[in-house]
Amino acid sequence: MAQFQEVIKQSSLHPKPAGLVLQYGTAGFRTNANQLDHIMFRMGLLATLRSKSTKATIGVMVTASHNPEEDNGVKLIDPMGEMVTPAWEVYATQLANAEQDDLLTALKDIIEKEAINMNQEANVFVGKDTRCSSASLSQAVLDGVSSLAGHSKDYGLVTTPQLHYMVCCQNTGGKYGEATVEGYYNKLCQAFIQLTKNASNCTDDQKHVHVDGANGIGALKVREMEGHLKKKLQISLFNDGCQGKLNHQCGADFVKVQQKPPTGVKINPGERWCSFDGDADRIVYYYTDSEGQFHLLDGDKINTYYIAFLCGYTGWFRLEDSSGEKGQMRCTKTGVKHLHHAAQEFDIGVYFEANGHGTVLFSKAAEEKIQLLVKNPNTDDERKRAALMLQNTINVINQTVGDAISDMLLIEAILAIKGMTVQQWDAIYSDLPNRQLKVKVSDRRVIDTTDAERRAVSPAGLQEAIDSLVKKYRQARSFVRPSGTEDVVRVYSEAETQESADALAHEVSLVVYRLAGGVGDEPKPLH
């Protein structure tokens, strides 16, 4: 009992509001910042236990990503920079919801189930975004770590992907990189410079990108990084946090959902723009044409662009996935953790959510083969050039998680190498018009899905109603799923025309509202 005295003492300074229940979801815990102090303390405890259990450094990131500024959140990072394993998500929920008097019992239950040696050393990395609440909440995490005699390193203001990167670097003994923000910039920017050094057909205009930083941490870090690029990329930064409000009418989520530029931004035809989200793990690109029409290049466009680029070089090596087949596609449930695990099954796995969160994973075997061809003096020039291109691509990518800064650098490098404009990239294929909507419900758990969230199982009659509505429109489809972070149901619809996509989305939203316990007024037509 003596070893838990400090936990008892510290937990009284971070009390849980009686009756409050929160769930560790796709993005960890996320809600109004005023309700999170006890959660942060307890996630410090849990991260310490996870570190003792894995005998590795664990990360804790304080952020609410694209949520409004008054919200905050927390997510745990496992040893290789990946999201925490599902079994420990359950522990996180149990520990967070234990009433104050039951906290030690919940803590000891985890220790017993995982057979944790409490004498094992623990190390936890902590980072935070720019929200006003993040300073005190990250301190609560640090208090939780210290109360179990864990060691912590406070990275302060970092993007979520940067903290994932630090954790991976630390646990690979520096093989992945140096576990510092400076090391992160050096690795990515040097690889970018090497990738683009022979891009002779790239004009000055093609070296210029406009970045909407969502008034968040990503803007701050782009400013820090600029000097490392040695003027090989010109960045005009907007929504840098000096005046605007975090994620308010700006950022990747706003641009993707609203399908229009950030409010107050004037885009001239021919200019290339991208938007980060609040913690810089999402990115979308866009431009306007000569008629003022807005064009969005979301995660799907980025995904296919990466694949086309990589296929131009991997043909030299006959790189195959574990099943011996090439060019496979996998469908998974919504959520980066599901995509990440599916991508790990391939020698080269590319994944993106439409919202702009994604990355590329290279297997150890693929990396070793590429490095061998680079070093082998007998490798012919063409093969060596391709191997060098892939090696630098690997180094500009953050393989631990989606990373807006890393993805921006790779996209800009590919455009430079190909001598392409954003309009030419966009023209590779045409998206069907689509619309995303949210329906507020009293309990999102009433929606249950199957077939990688493409079919609704409950409530009864919902999928049949969706199927009937889809048949009314040409080239149409529509999906619904419960949000992983809030009590809303997300509706996606697409069809031959924007008018049809909007109408279908509205009709499906009405069905969801009526069958799934909608809250507030019925969804209104979009036009």
C-alpha positions, 0 to 999 in steps of 0.5 A: 500500500505504501507505493500507492500513497503518492497516488492517493495524495495526488489523485485528491488534487485531480478529483473525478466529478461524480457520475461523469462517464467518458469513453476512450474512442478512436481519438482517445478521450476528447471533450470540454477541457473543464472535464478532463483534469482527472482524466489526464492524471489517470492517463499519466498513471496508465502510461506509466503502467504501460511503460512498465509492462512493455519495458519501453517509452510511452507517449501521451499527447494532450490535444483535441485535434480539429475540435473547437478551442474550448475542447481538449483531449488525450491519446496514448502512444505505444512503443513504435509510435503507433496508437495504443493497443485495443486492450489498453483502450479498455483499461483507459476507459475503466481507469477514467470512469472509476469513482474517486474511492475506487481508483486504487482498486481499478489501478491494481486490477490492471497491474494484476491482469497484466502481471506488471512488475512495479519495480520496473523503470517507466519512461513517458514522453508528454506533448501538448498543443497550443490550447489555453487548457493544454498547459495545466492538463499536461501538468496533470499527466506529469503528476500522474507519471511521477506519482507512480515514480515514473520518469517523464520528458516534457516536450512542450508544444509539439504536433501529435505526429512529432510526439509519435516520431519521438517515441519511435526514435527513443524505442529504436535506439535512434535507428529511426531518427533522433528523438528531438524536434531538431532531429525531426526537422533535419531528417525530413528536410534533408530528405526533401532537399535530396528528393528535389535536387534534380527537379530541373523542370520545376518553376519558381511558381511550382516551389511555392505553397500556401499553408493554412495552419488552422491557428494551431500547433502546425503553424508554429512548427512550420515556422520553425522548420522553414530555415531547414528547407534552405529556400528549396520550398517557399511557404506562405503561412496563413491562420498562424495563430496570431489572431484567429481562433483554433480550428474556427472556419479554417483548417483541414476539417473545415475545408473538407466538410464545407468544401470551400477555402478558409474564411477570409482567405482569397485564393488566386487562380493557379495558387496551390493551397493546403490546410492542416488540422489543429494538431497537424496530423491531417492535410488537404490540398485545394485550388480555384480555377480561372472561373473561381470554382473551388477544387479539393484534393483530399486524402483519396487524391493524396493516396492515389498520387502516392501510389502512382509515384511509388509504382514508378520506382518499385517495379525495379525491385519486385517488392511484393506483399506478404501474400505474394500478390501486388497492388492489393486493396483492403477495406477496413473500419473507419479509424487510422488504427485499422488502416495502419494495421492493414498497411503493415501487411504489405511491403509498401502500404499506403493508407489515407482517410478521406479527411487527409490523415494517412501515411506510407509504411515500408516493411523492414525487408523492403527498406533493407533491400532498398538500402542494399541496392543503394550501397552495392557498387554493382547496382546499375545507374537506373536501379540505383537512381530508383533506390535512392529515390525510394530511400529519400522518400522513406526518410521524408515520410513519418511512418508512425502516423499521419503527419501534415508536415511530412505529407506536405513535403512529400507532395511538394517533392513529387510535384517538383519531380514530376514538374506538375501543377496541382491542376494536373495532379487533380486531373488524374481522375475525377471525384464524384460529387459528394457531401458529408453531414453530421446528425446529432443523436442522444446515443451514437451506439444505437448505430451498429455497422458491418462490412467495414462500416459500409452497411448499417445493422441497426437500428432496424430498417435503417439500411433498407431505407438508405438502399431505397434512397440510393436507388433514386439517384444515378451513380449514387451510394451512401454510408452512415456510421457512429462518430468515434469522438462525439454523439453524432452519426456521420453521413456520407453520400455521393452521386452523379451531380452535386445537387443529387449528392446534397439531396441524398445526404439530406434524405439519409440524414432525415432517416438517421434522425428519425430512426436513431434518436435525433436531437434538436431540430430535423436536418434542413435541406442544404439549399 
